[in-house]
Amino acid sequence: MSSNEKANCLFCQSKSECFKRLGDSELEIADKGKVEIKFNKSEIIAKQGAFASHVMYVKKGLVKQYIEGEQGHKDVILNFFPPGQIIGLASLFGKSTFDFSVAAVENSILCLIDINIVRNLIHGNGAFATSLIKKMSGTTLYTYYQLYDIVNKQLNGRIAGALLYLTKEVFKSKTFNMSLSRKDLADFTGMSTMSAIRVLNDFKEEKIILDKNGYFEILNIEALEQISKTG
C-alpha cells in the first residue's frame, strides 16, 4: 500500500457519476476528506469487523468484496468492482463496522473518503443522495440474483452466469485478461476450486470460451446465456 499524489476531486477526470452531482464547493469538501492510495494485488483494503471510517471509490484496477469464512469455512465473494464503483455505502447509516472485507484483485488505486463527509453531502444534496441510493440498490439486487443462482443452479450454470457478469459488467468486453484466480471464481459461485476448473475445461472443449495463459475470450456468448438460463 502506498499513497499517491492525489488528484483534486474538482478536476479529477475519473469521478464517479454520483460525485458529478456535486457542486464545486461540495467537491472541495470531499477532496479535503479524501486520501488516494495504491494497493498491490492481493492486498487487503478493508477488513471485516474494522471500524467503517470511509467509503471506497475504485479509481483504477479491480477489487473484490467478500465475507470471510470462519472456523474452516470458505470465503464468499459478494462482488467484483471495476473502476467507477463505490464500496461501503451500506455503512453510511448502518453498523459502524464493515460486515465484509475488500481486497485488490489486481494492482489498484482507490480514493478513501471520510464517511462523515459523505453523510453531510447526502443531507445537503438530494441529487447526490438519489444517485448513491440507485448505485447501492443495483449492487444489492445483483447480490440477490447471485444468491439465487448459487441455490438453484448446477455448477455449469453458475460458472456461465459468472462469466457473463464479468464480460458485461466488470471487464465490459468479450476478451479480457482474467485477473481472477480460479479460487476467486469458485468463491464467487459457491463451489470448490476443482469444480470451477473442471467446468471451465468443459467450456473450453465445447469451444464456448478460449482460455490461454490467462487470456480469456468468449467465443459463444449465446451458448453461455443458454447454459446460465437452464443450468
C-alpha positions as CSV (number, residue, x, y, z in Angstrom):
1,M,0.0,0.0,0.0
2,S,1.3,3.4,-0.9
3,S,-0.1,6.9,-1.1
4,N,-0.1,8.7,-4.5
5,E,-0.1,12.3,-5.5
6,K,-3.9,12.7,-5.3
7,A,-5.9,14.4,-7.9
8,N,-8.2,17.2,-6.7
9,C,-11.8,16.0,-6.8
10,L,-12.8,19.2,-8.6
11,F,-10.6,18.4,-11.6
12,C,-10.5,14.6,-11.5
13,Q,-11.5,13.1,-14.8
14,S,-12.3,9.7,-13.1
15,K,-15.1,11.0,-10.9
16,S,-18.0,8.6,-10.2
17,E,-21.3,9.5,-11.7
18,C,-22.6,10.1,-8.2
19,F,-19.9,12.7,-7.5
20,K,-20.7,14.5,-10.7
21,R,-23.9,15.6,-8.9
22,L,-21.9,17.7,-6.5
23,G,-21.1,21.4,-7.0
24,D,-17.6,22.8,-6.9
25,S,-17.7,23.8,-3.2
26,E,-19.0,20.3,-2.3
27,L,-16.3,18.7,-4.3
28,E,-13.7,20.8,-2.4
29,I,-15.2,19.5,0.9
30,A,-15.0,15.9,-0.4
31,D,-11.4,16.5,-1.5
32,K,-10.3,17.6,2.0
33,G,-11.6,14.3,3.5
34,K,-10.1,12.0,0.9
35,V,-6.9,10.1,0.6
36,E,-5.8,8.3,-2.7
37,I,-4.0,5.1,-2.1
38,K,-2.4,2.5,-4.3
39,F,-2.9,-1.2,-3.3
40,N,-0.9,-4.1,-4.7
41,K,-2.5,-7.3,-5.9
42,S,-4.0,-9.4,-3.1
43,E,-3.5,-6.6,-0.6
44,I,-6.3,-6.0,2.0
45,I,-8.1,-2.7,1.6
46,A,-10.8,-3.1,4.3
47,K,-11.1,-5.7,7.0
48,Q,-14.3,-7.3,8.1
49,G,-15.1,-6.1,11.6
50,A,-13.0,-3.0,11.4
51,F,-14.4,0.5,12.1
52,A,-16.1,1.8,9.0
53,S,-14.4,5.2,8.8
54,H,-14.7,5.7,5.0
55,V,-16.3,4.7,1.7
56,M,-14.1,3.4,-1.1
57,Y,-14.1,4.6,-4.7
58,V,-12.3,2.4,-7.2
59,K,-10.3,4.8,-9.5
60,K,-8.2,2.1,-11.2
61,G,-7.8,-1.7,-11.1
62,L,-10.2,-4.3,-9.8
63,V,-11.2,-5.3,-6.2
64,K,-13.3,-7.9,-4.6
65,Q,-15.8,-7.7,-1.7
66,Y,-16.1,-10.8,0.3
67,I,-17.3,-12.3,3.6
68,E,-14.5,-14.1,5.5
69,G,-15.2,-17.7,6.3
70,E,-14.9,-18.7,10.0
71,Q,-13.7,-22.0,11.6
72,G,-12.5,-23.5,8.4
73,H,-15.4,-22.3,6.2
74,K,-14.8,-20.9,2.7
75,D,-14.8,-17.2,2.0
76,V,-17.8,-16.0,0.0
77,I,-17.1,-13.4,-2.7
78,L,-20.1,-11.0,-2.9
79,N,-19.0,-8.9,-5.9
80,F,-16.1,-7.6,-8.0
81,F,-15.8,-3.8,-8.5
82,P,-14.0,-2.2,-11.5
83,P,-13.2,1.5,-11.8
84,G,-16.1,3.8,-11.2
85,Q,-17.7,1.8,-8.4
86,I,-18.2,2.8,-4.8
87,I,-17.9,0.3,-1.9
88,G,-19.1,0.7,1.7
89,L,-22.4,2.6,1.1
90,A,-24.3,0.3,3.4
91,S,-22.2,1.5,6.3
92,L,-23.3,5.1,5.9
93,F,-26.3,4.8,8.1
94,G,-26.0,1.2,9.3
95,K,-23.5,-0.6,11.5
96,S,-20.3,1.3,12.5
97,T,-18.1,-1.6,11.4
98,F,-17.6,-3.3,8.0
99,D,-19.6,-6.6,7.5
100,F,-17.2,-7.6,4.8
101,S,-13.6,-7.4,3.6
102,V,-12.2,-5.8,0.5
103,A,-9.0,-6.9,-1.3
104,A,-7.3,-5.9,-4.5
105,V,-7.6,-8.5,-7.3
106,E,-5.0,-6.6,-9.3
107,N,-2.9,-3.5,-8.7
108,S,-5.5,-0.8,-7.9
109,I,-5.9,2.8,-6.9
110,L,-8.7,3.7,-4.5
111,C,-10.0,7.0,-3.1
112,L,-10.9,6.6,0.6
113,I,-13.4,9.3,1.5
114,D,-14.3,10.2,5.1
115,I,-17.7,8.6,5.9
116,N,-18.9,11.7,7.9
117,I,-18.2,14.0,4.9
118,V,-20.2,11.7,2.6
119,R,-23.1,11.7,5.2
120,N,-23.1,15.5,5.3
121,L,-23.1,15.7,1.4
122,I,-26.1,13.3,1.3
123,H,-28.0,15.6,3.7
124,G,-27.2,18.7,1.7
125,N,-27.6,17.4,-1.9
126,G,-30.7,15.4,-2.9
127,A,-29.4,14.5,-6.4
128,F,-26.2,13.1,-4.9
129,A,-28.2,11.1,-2.3
130,T,-30.5,9.7,-5.0
131,S,-27.6,8.7,-7.2
132,L,-25.9,6.9,-4.3
133,I,-29.2,5.1,-3.4
134,K,-29.5,3.9,-7.0
135,K,-26.0,2.6,-7.0
136,M,-26.4,0.8,-3.7
137,S,-29.8,-0.7,-4.8
138,G,-28.2,-2.0,-8.0
139,T,-25.4,-3.7,-6.1
140,T,-27.8,-5.2,-3.6
141,L,-30.1,-6.5,-6.3
142,Y,-27.2,-8.3,-8.0
143,T,-26.3,-10.0,-4.8
144,Y,-29.9,-11.3,-4.6
145,Y,-29.6,-12.7,-8.1
146,Q,-26.2,-14.3,-7.3
147,L,-27.6,-16.0,-4.2
148,Y,-30.5,-17.3,-6.3
149,D,-28.0,-18.8,-8.8
150,I,-25.9,-20.5,-6.1
151,V,-29.0,-22.1,-4.5
152,N,-30.8,-23.1,-7.7
153,K,-28.3,-23.7,-10.5
154,Q,-26.0,-26.5,-11.2
155,L,-22.2,-25.9,-11.4
156,N,-22.1,-25.2,-15.1
157,G,-25.0,-22.7,-14.8
158,R,-23.2,-20.8,-12.0
159,I,-19.9,-20.5,-13.9
160,A,-21.8,-19.4,-17.1
161,G,-23.6,-16.7,-15.2
162,A,-20.4,-15.5,-13.6
163,L,-18.6,-15.3,-16.9
164,L,-21.5,-13.4,-18.4
165,Y,-21.3,-10.9,-15.5
166,L,-17.6,-10.5,-15.8
167,T,-17.9,-10.0,-19.6
168,K,-20.8,-7.5,-19.4
169,E,-20.3,-5.6,-16.1
170,V,-16.7,-6.0,-15.0
171,F,-14.4,-6.2,-18.0
172,K,-17.0,-4.9,-20.4
173,S,-15.5,-7.0,-23.2
174,K,-15.7,-10.5,-24.7
175,T,-11.9,-10.6,-24.5
176,F,-10.0,-9.8,-21.3
177,N,-7.1,-10.8,-19.1
178,M,-8.6,-13.0,-16.4
179,S,-7.1,-11.4,-13.3
180,L,-9.3,-13.5,-11.0
181,S,-7.8,-16.7,-9.7
182,R,-9.7,-20.0,-10.1
183,K,-10.3,-19.8,-6.3
184,D,-11.8,-16.4,-6.7
185,L,-14.2,-17.7,-9.3
186,A,-15.0,-20.7,-7.1
187,D,-15.7,-18.5,-4.0
188,F,-17.9,-16.3,-6.2
189,T,-20.0,-19.2,-7.4
190,G,-20.2,-21.3,-4.3
191,M,-18.2,-24.3,-5.4
192,S,-14.8,-25.9,-4.9
193,T,-11.8,-24.7,-6.9
194,M,-11.5,-28.1,-8.6
195,S,-15.2,-27.9,-9.7
196,A,-14.7,-24.5,-11.2
197,I,-11.6,-25.7,-13.1
198,R,-13.5,-28.7,-14.4
199,V,-16.4,-26.6,-15.7
200,L,-14.0,-24.1,-17.4
201,N,-12.2,-27.0,-19.1
202,D,-15.6,-28.3,-20.3
203,F,-16.4,-24.9,-21.7
204,K,-13.0,-24.8,-23.5
205,E,-13.6,-28.2,-25.0
206,E,-17.0,-27.2,-26.2
207,K,-15.5,-24.1,-27.9
208,I,-17.6,-21.8,-25.7
209,I,-14.5,-19.9,-24.3
210,L,-10.9,-19.6,-25.1
211,D,-8.6,-19.7,-22.1
212,K,-4.9,-19.4,-22.9
213,N,-2.3,-18.2,-20.4
214,G,-4.8,-16.0,-18.6
215,Y,-6.2,-14.5,-21.8
216,F,-10.0,-15.1,-22.0
217,E,-12.3,-14.8,-25.0
218,I,-16.0,-15.6,-25.0
219,L,-16.4,-17.5,-28.3
220,N,-20.1,-18.3,-28.0
221,I,-22.0,-15.9,-25.7
222,E,-25.3,-17.3,-26.8
223,A,-24.3,-20.8,-25.5
224,L,-23.2,-19.2,-22.2
225,E,-26.5,-17.4,-21.9
226,Q,-28.5,-20.6,-22.6
227,I,-26.4,-22.6,-20.0
228,S,-26.9,-19.8,-17.4
229,K,-30.6,-19.8,-18.1
230,T,-31.2,-23.5,-18.0
231,G,-28.2,-24.7,-15.8
